[in-house]
Amino acid sequence: MVGLAYNIFLLPTKLAAGGLSGVSTILYELFELSPAFTQFIMNIPIFIIGWIVLGRDFSEKTLLGTFWVPFVIWLSEDIPIMITNPFLGALYGGIVLGIGLGIVYKGNGSTGGTAAIAQIVRKFTGISSGYSQFIVDGLVVGASLIVFNLELTLFALMAIYITGKAIDAVLIDTSRSKLILIITEEEEKIQTFIKEEIDRGLTTVRSVGGYTKREKTMILCVADQKEAVHLKKRLEEEEPSSFVIFLNASEILGRGFSLDKYYGQNL
């Protein structure tokens, strides 16, 4: 779906909607380079660096998506269906792309590209993956303003926004944010998941099991939909004995939600 969304909706309408796909759209416009070839070549060094820096777990999750997407783009290059209206391209391209990426993320996978770059940047700088990816995608969209025009750049931003909403809809149904309660005896391990993998704060509460009378820790954390799905997968893999509750949070005030994640901090 990711590859088809690119060939049917985004490339014909010249929408550089962030990521390596956006870079390949710009290079296609400037030099008529094959988008599939461009994405494949750019993904190789990113994948190798990610493997070295982030380890085997990263490589296993990104290998298939990293090279499958360029293959599908190459396979569907001559597809007779394409949209040339930028509004329709942004709308339906964003929806189809978001659904495809949502399915990948729901399976705890990755398509590499700027998502991998963001993880590498975070490893060395401490800047969150989301913030890093926002910067990288912002540079791509900024470049599209130079190569194309303001109108197409605005449509590209629209496509990025719609893609994000579609991903949210696939990952977790209702509320945009989740209140997560985790009752565990492995406090340190789970705190590491939350702090290092989804980059969220947490609160711990000492508690006693009503049946066992054993001392435990309740960890309270609020995360967005994608982060909640990732944490759920990690807990199922590493701490299946922990008692976990996911609640819909109708409104959240504070850093990372109503305020910027870095509000009041000196970066």
N, C-alpha and C positions, 0 to 999 in steps of 0.2 A: 504493500500500500504506500509506503514511503517513496519508493522509486516511481510508482505510477503517478502519485500526486505531483512529483517533480516534473515528469515529462508531459503530463496532460495539462496541468494548471500553471505551474510556476515558471518553467522555462519559456513557454510560448508567450507569456505575458511580461517577461523580463522582470520578474520579481525576485530580487536578491534578499530572501527572507532569512538572513542570518546563517550561521554555520558554514560548513564546507560546500553545501549546495549553493549558498549565496555567492561564495567565492567562485565556484565553477560557472555560475551564471554570468558573472562579471567577465571572467576570462573568455567565455564563449563569445560574448558581445565584442570584446576587444580583439581577440586573436582567432576566433572560431575553433578553439580547442574543444575536443570532445569532453562533455561534462563527466561522463562515466570514467574516462581515462584520467581526467584531472583529479577527481575525487579519490580514485584508486591510488594514484601516485602520492597525493598529499596524506592519505591515511597510513601509508607504509611507515614513514618515520615517526608519525604520532603513535602508532601501535608499538613500534620497537622501543621508543622512549618510555611509553607507558608500561610496557612489560618490565623494563629495567627498573624504573622508578617506583611503580605501584605494585609490582609483583604478579605472581601467577593468577591470583584470583581475578585481577583486572583483565588479564589476557583471555581467560576462559569466558568471561562475560561479554567481551567485546569482539572477539575474533569473528564470529559468524556475521554479526550485524555490520561490522566495519567493512567487510568485503562483499557481503551479499547485496547491500544497497547499490553500490556502483555496478554490480553485475546485472541487477534488474533494470537499472537505468539504461545500460548498454543494450540489454535484450529488448527493451521497449522503445528504443530510439525512433523507430519508424512507425510507431503506432499511429493509425489514421485518425485517432480522436485527439483533438487539442482545443483548448479554449484560448481565445485571443483578447477577450475583454478583461482588463485588469481587475475590475471589481469582482467579476465572477471567479477569476483566478485566485484572488485573495480570499474570497469567501469559501469556495468549495475546496480550493487547494489547502487552506488552513484546516478545514474540517477533516479532510481525508488524511492529511499529514499527521494531524493531532491524534486521530484514531489509531493510525499505524504506530506512532511513537508510544502512545498509551499502552498498546498491547505489548510492545517490547519492554517498556518499563514495568508493566505489571508482572512480567515474567522475570523481573530483576535483571534484564539484559541491557545492552547499550549499543548504539550505532557508532560509537567512537566520535571522531570529529572534534567539534568545539567542546563537547561534554568531557572528552578525555583530556583536552588541553586544560580545561578548568580544574580537573582533579590534579593534574601535574602542577599547575600554578599554585593551587592550595597547599600541596605538599611542601613547596619551598618557601612560600610567603605567609601562609596562615590565613590568607584571604579566602572567604567561603567560596565553594564551588559555584553557587548561584550568582554571586557577585562577579566572579571571574568570567563566567559564561556570558553574563550581561555585558561586560566590557568587550569581550571578543565579538559577540554578535553586533554590538553597537558599532564597532569599527567596520564590520562588513556592510552594515546598512549605510554608514557614513560614506563608504567608498562608492556605494550604488548611487548616492546623490551626485557624485562627480561624474560617473560614467553614464548614468541615465538622466533622470530629471526629478524634480521635487515631487511631482504627481506620482510617479512610479515608486519613489521612496516611501511616500505616505501609504500607498497600497501595500508595500512590503511590510511596513510596521503593522498594518491592519492584519496581514496574514500571520505575523508572529503572535499577535494578541489572540487571534482565533485559534491558532494551533495550541497555545497554552490552555485555553478554555476547553478545547476538545480533549486534550490529555487529562485534564482534571476530571472531566465527565467519565472517562474510561476507568481511571484509577480507583476513585472512590465516589460513590453515588451522590450523596446529598451535600453535606456541608463542605465548605472549602477547607476548613481546619478541623483537626481532631485533638481532643483531650485524651491523652494516653495514660492509663494507670497501670503500673507494673509492680506486682508484689513478688519479691524474689529474695533468695539468700545469696545471690551472686551480684551484689550491688556494684562492685568495681567494674566488672566485665560489661554490664549493661550501660553504666555511665560512659564507658569508653565508646560503645556503639553510638550513643546519642551525641556525645561531644565531637567525636572525630568523623563519623560517617554522615550524620545529617546536620551537624553544626547547629545544634539547639541547646538552650539552657534547660535546667531541670531543677526540681525540688525533691528532697528526700524526707520521708516521714518514718520514724521508728514505729513499728507495729508488732503485735503479737497475734499469732494464729489462734482463732477461737477454738479450734478443734485440737490442734497439736500443742498449743501453748508455747510454741517455739518463737523466738524473736526473729523478725524479718524486717525488710525495708520496703516501703512503698515509694516508688519513684513516680513523680508527676511530671509530665512533659506535654507541651503543645507543639504540634507540627503541622505543616501543610499536607495536602493529600499525597503527593508523590513521596515525601519524606516518611509519612506514616506507612505507606505500602512497603518501602524499603526496610523500615525498622521491623515491621511485621515478619517479613521474610527472614531477616537476620535472627530474630528471636525464635522463630520456628526451627531454624537450622542449628543455632548454638545453645539456646536456653528453652527447650520445649517444656520444661517443668515449671517455668514461671507462669504466674497467673496474670493475664493481661486483659485489660478492658479498653476498647476504643469507643469514645463518645463523640457525637457531633457537637462542635462548639459554635454556637450561633453568632457570637461576637467576642472578639479578643482585643484588648487594649494593651499596648506596650511595644517594646522593640521587637522588630521582626514581623510585626503584624500591622497595627495602626500606625506605628512609627517605623522608620528605616531601621534595619538590623543594627546599624552602626551609629544610631542617634546618640549624641553625647559622648562618643568615643573618639579619641585621636588616633587616626589610622596612619 
